[in-house]
Amino acid sequence: MNTVKTHWFWWWGWEPNKLISWLEEKEAQGCNLFQVGAMGLLFRFRKGEKRKISYGVDFQAKADDEYIAIFQEDSWELMWTGAGGWYL
């Protein structure tokens, strides 16, 4: 049975590296992110294998299909979008 943990993490748009580092550290500990909610402040993890995952955070007020396609071509997975234009 997978253990699910929910964590609140407060971060500001001008310091996305704080969020990126925290998420990558959680993955290295075996906490695998599977859901993001509540304006990008609530994160749900399943206990799993330790992984080396790279995360990225970006803001695009008006992202189009081409913007998403660029990341999909490089095998990036969109984990969350919301809060007026934020992408993880």
N, C-alpha and C positions, 0 to 999 in steps of 0.2 A: 504494500500500500504506500502510495506517495504522500509524503507529508507536505502540506501547503502552508506557507507562511506569508503573511501580509505585512508590509512595511510602508510607512509614510516616509518620504524623503523630500525635504524642502530644498529647492534650488532656484536660482535666478537665471534669467535668460542671458545675462552678460557673463555668466560663469558656467557654461555647459560642461567644461572639463571636470567639475566637481561631480556632476551626475554620471558622466562617462566613467570616471575612475571608480566610483562606488559600484556601478553595475558590473564592471569588469572584475572587480574584487569579489563580488558576490558569486559570480560564475566560477571563479577560481576556487571558491570554497565549496562548490557543489550546489549552490542555490541557483536553479535555472529559471530565468524570467519567462513567464508565459502570458502575463496580462498587465496592462497599464491602464489606470483609470483616474478619475477625480482630478481632472486638469493636469495630468502628468505628475502627480504628487503621490499617488498610491500605486504600489508595485506588489505583484503577487508572484511568488517563487515556489517551485516544486523542488524538493530534495532530490538530487540526481547526481550524475557524474560531474566531476570537476572538469571545467572546460575553459579553453582560452578563446574567448569571444571578444571581438572588437565592436564597440558601439559608436554611433555617431549621433549628434543632435544638430538639427538645422532648422532655421526659420525661413519660411517662404510664404508671404502673405497671399500670393496667387500662384500656387503651383499648378502646372498643367500635366498632361499625360507624359510629355517628353521628360519632364523633371523626374517622375517616378521611373520611367523606362531606363534612364541613365544608371540608376542604382540597381535595378533588376538585372541589367546586362552584366554587372559586376558581381552578381549573386548576393546582393544585399537583400535582407528581408525587412520589410516595413513592420515594425512592432507596434507603433502607435502614431496617430496623428490627431491633433486637436488643439485646444486652447488658442484658437485664432491663427494657426499657421505653423505650429511646431511639429517636427517629424523626428522620430526615433527609429 
